[in-house]
Amino acid sequence: MTDDLRSAGAPTLEDVARAAGVSRATVSRVVNGVRNVDPVIQEAVRRAVSVTGYTPNRAARSLVTRRADAIALVVSGAGVEPGAAEESEDTTESGDGSSFTAQVLADPFFGRVVTGVVNYLRPRGMHPVLMFAESSRSREEVVAYLRQGSADGALVVSTHAEDPLPALIAEAGLAAVLFARPARPVPVSYVDLAHQDGARLAAEHLLGRGCRRTATISGPLDVPAGQARLTGFRDTMARHGHPYIPVVEGQFTQESGEAAMERLLAEHPDLDGVFAANDLMALGACHVLREHGRSVPGDVAVVGFDDSSAALACRPPLTTVRQPVEGMAAEMTRLLLDRLARPDGPVTSVIFEPELVVRGSA
């Protein structure tokens, strides 16, 4: 930047226009993303912006582009069921909301989603607005926020199969992309993992180690991923001559993994292999096995799912099925920006492939 520009204060469109040798209107069109500008002129304006240090005024730009340059990252759950008393929601909003928020923020999975979203948006000068939708009121607030144009679209991470938010967003005609296949079909793009294939990898690995008395700690069976991982594990075991696999349902938390492992040991004390449908539950299972004097993997081999920070925190480190959450979140964000650029484009899906990561637990 020149001394003249420094002394004059913040660079303006006129400063950029003089540096580029074009009109102020041309600079405005380039800065605001108008497409019918000669590429040579666009490049000249971009160089001038860099030289002058000009920063577009977001408020003024939004008046031209009708874009907020912000994306809502929404974590949604089913919350109060239809027909529940309105009074119940009013009196429990702070408690239930705080509990839901605390549970989400404590889950390493969500941190990986945020990392993928932020890393994709930041170089593009955009930022996510974090929103929680665990009740009918908060879902209405999300839809209103999007309708008002406060955010250009939504990235939705739904934690419950009965979550009505994806359908509400679709019915309102708002731009959105989902993390994970919705339990009920809605015309909204999504990214997901081939969960059954991941569970197959876990089953084949336990079988390959010689495990013959295996059990599984499933995820919540009202969540599509929980159902798919259980189905994939059971089907693979059945194909290898093991038609009966004991299962205890967990809730994707370490505490639920501990409770499930206690029950499995009580009912099947001779088990020699466990597949837990996420790493937090596998971590809990390993804790209980140690408390009962069972070595991992000597007495019981344990395989988790996700390849999260919990897999490395476990002792021994978890063998797990890797879900590339950061890459999936980045792809979800790319799909949303593509939808914003081409509103009439088709709804689509992107399915990622799982990978077995072998460590010390199996």
Secondary structure as UniProt FT lines:
FT   HELIX           3..7
FT   HELIX           13..20
FT   HELIX           24..31
FT   TURN            32..33
FT   HELIX           39..52
FT   HELIX           58..65
FT   STRAND          70..76
FT   TURN            82..83
FT   HELIX           86..106
FT   HELIX           108..121
FT   HELIX           122..124
FT   STRAND          127..133
FT   HELIX           136..147
FT   TURN            148..149
FT   STRAND          154..158
FT   TURN            161..162
FT   HELIX           165..171
FT   TURN            172..173
FT   STRAND          176..179
FT   STRAND          189..193
FT   HELIX           195..208
FT   TURN            209..210
FT   STRAND          214..218
FT   TURN            221..222
FT   HELIX           224..239
FT   TURN            240..241
FT   STRAND          247..249
FT   HELIX           254..267
FT   TURN            269..270
FT   STRAND          273..276
FT   HELIX           279..291
FT   TURN            292..293
FT   TURN            296..299
FT   STRAND          301..306
FT   HELIX           309..313
FT   STRAND          319..322
FT   HELIX           325..341
FT   TURN            343..344
FT   STRAND          349..352
FT   STRAND          355..357
FT   TURN            360..361
//
